[in-house]
Amino acid sequence: MAHNPDGSLAGAPDAARGPAPGPAPPPSPAPGPDGSAGGAAGPRVRRWPIVLLRAVVTLFLLLLLVQPVLAGMFISGDVDLLELHEINSHTITFTGWVLVLAAVLVWRPGRGPLWPAVLALLLSFVISMQVGWGYARELELHIPMGVFLVSAGTALVHWAYAYRPGRGRRG
């Protein structure tokens, strides 16, 4: 059998000739600035949910850190600060539920891990219990749970700032 100029066999059945020559495939996209494939090679990772989560969790932690200061000043004799402690507790409760929403947005449209949303939900329920224990003056539960909340909030802030969307399923 003779060879054609394009490398195919003359007179061979179509299956033996291979695919017909056509236009060259488009070049693969160059890697983006974050190391991921550019162009339409993969789904685009949304970055705004993690930015929102970072803002909300930072506010959440700051509000949590103010609580023991207000409580300590109340115990030291400035009884007017108990009202600020109460107002701040309601602000923390609201911010906790906004944190749940932000963590869910990181999970679903942001393609992040699920566990921060679960932790935020757990923290929001614990905060509601914490407020109840404060009103009931059950300090044997209220104070240790406050320590837990500050610790968990700190860990969540650390994760939120260390997390890089689009870099695998690191959680």
C-alpha positions in Angstrom: 0.0 0.0 0.0 1.2 3.5 -0.7 1.2 6.4 1.7 -0.6 9.6 1.0 1.2 12.9 1.8 -0.9 13.3 5.0 0.5 10.1 6.3 -2.6 7.9 5.7 -2.6 4.7 3.8 -3.9 4.8 0.2 -6.4 2.1 -0.6 -6.8 1.0 3.1 -10.2 0.7 4.7 -11.4 3.9 6.5 -10.8 2.4 10.0 -7.1 1.8 9.2 -6.7 5.3 7.9 -7.4 6.9 11.2 -9.2 10.2 11.8 -9.4 12.6 9.0 -7.1 15.6 9.3 -8.9 18.7 10.6 -8.1 21.9 12.3 -5.7 21.7 15.2 -7.3 21.7 18.7 -7.2 25.0 20.5 -4.2 25.5 22.8 -4.8 24.7 26.5 -5.3 27.8 28.6 -2.4 29.2 30.6 -2.6 28.8 34.4 -4.2 31.6 36.2 -2.6 33.8 38.9 -3.9 31.4 41.6 -2.4 28.3 39.8 -5.7 27.0 38.6 -6.4 26.4 34.9 -7.6 29.6 33.2 -10.4 29.9 30.7 -13.4 27.6 30.6 -11.4 24.5 31.6 -13.0 24.1 35.0 -15.8 25.8 37.0 -14.9 29.2 38.3 -14.6 29.4 42.0 -16.4 32.3 43.6 -14.3 34.3 46.0 -16.9 36.7 47.4 -18.4 34.1 49.9 -15.1 33.7 51.7 -14.6 37.5 51.8 -18.1 37.8 53.4 -17.3 35.0 55.8 -14.0 36.6 56.9 -15.8 39.9 57.5 -18.6 38.4 59.5 -16.4 36.0 61.5 -14.1 38.8 62.4 -17.0 40.9 63.7 -18.3 37.9 65.5 -15.0 37.3 67.3 -14.6 40.9 68.3 -18.1 40.9 69.8 -17.2 37.7 71.7 -14.0 39.2 73.0 -15.8 42.3 74.4 -18.2 40.1 76.4 -15.8 39.0 79.2 -14.5 42.5 79.4 -18.0 43.9 80.0 -18.7 41.1 82.5 -15.5 41.7 84.4 -16.2 45.4 84.6 -19.7 44.6 85.9 -18.3 42.3 88.5 -15.8 45.0 89.5 -18.7 47.3 90.4 -19.8 49.2 87.3 -23.3 47.8 87.3 -24.3 49.8 84.2 -22.1 47.6 82.1 -24.5 44.6 82.7 -26.9 46.3 80.2 -24.2 46.6 77.6 -23.3 43.0 78.2 -26.9 42.1 77.5 -27.1 44.3 74.4 -23.8 42.8 73.1 -25.2 39.3 73.7 -28.2 40.0 71.4 -25.8 41.4 68.8 -23.7 38.3 69.0 -26.8 36.2 68.6 -27.8 38.0 65.4 -24.2 38.0 64.1 -24.0 34.2 64.8 -27.0 33.6 62.5 -25.5 35.8 59.8 -22.3 33.7 60.3 -24.3 30.6 59.5 -25.6 32.2 56.3 -22.1 33.3 55.3 -20.6 29.8 56.0 -23.4 28.2 53.9 -22.5 30.5 51.1 -18.9 29.5 51.3 -20.0 25.8 51.1 -22.6 26.0 48.2 -21.8 28.7 45.7 -18.2 29.0 47.0 -17.5 25.3 46.7 -15.9 25.2 50.1 -16.1 22.6 52.9 -19.3 21.9 54.8 -17.9 21.8 58.3 -17.6 25.6 58.9 -21.4 25.9 58.2 -22.1 23.0 60.7 -19.8 24.7 63.3 -21.4 28.1 62.8 -24.9 26.4 63.3 -23.7 24.7 66.4 -22.2 28.0 67.7 -25.5 29.8 67.1 -27.4 27.3 69.1 -24.9 27.4 71.9 -25.1 31.2 71.9 -28.8 31.0 72.4 -28.3 28.6 75.3 -25.6 30.9 76.7 -28.0 33.9 76.7 -30.5 31.8 78.6 -28.0 30.7 81.1 -26.9 34.3 81.6 -30.5 35.5 82.3 -30.9 32.5 84.7 -27.7 33.4 86.5 -26.3 29.9 86.0 -22.7 31.0 86.0 -21.4 27.5 86.4 -22.5 26.9 82.7 -22.4 30.5 81.4 -18.7 31.2 82.1 -17.1 27.9 80.7 -19.4 28.1 77.7 -18.2 31.7 77.1 -14.6 30.4 77.1 -15.6 27.7 74.6 -17.3 30.3 72.3 -14.2 32.6 72.3 -12.0 29.6 71.5 -14.3 28.3 68.7 -14.6 31.8 67.3 -10.8 32.2 67.3 -10.4 28.9 65.5 -13.0 29.8 62.9 -11.3 33.1 62.2 -8.0 31.4 61.8 -9.4 28.9 59.4 -11.3 31.6 57.4 -8.1 33.6 56.8 -6.0 30.5 56.1 -8.5 29.0 53.6 -7.8 29.6 49.9 -10.8 28.8 47.6 -10.0 26.8 44.6 -7.0 25.0 45.9 -8.3 21.4 46.2 -10.6 20.1 48.9 -8.5 21.4 51.7 -10.7 22.0 54.7 
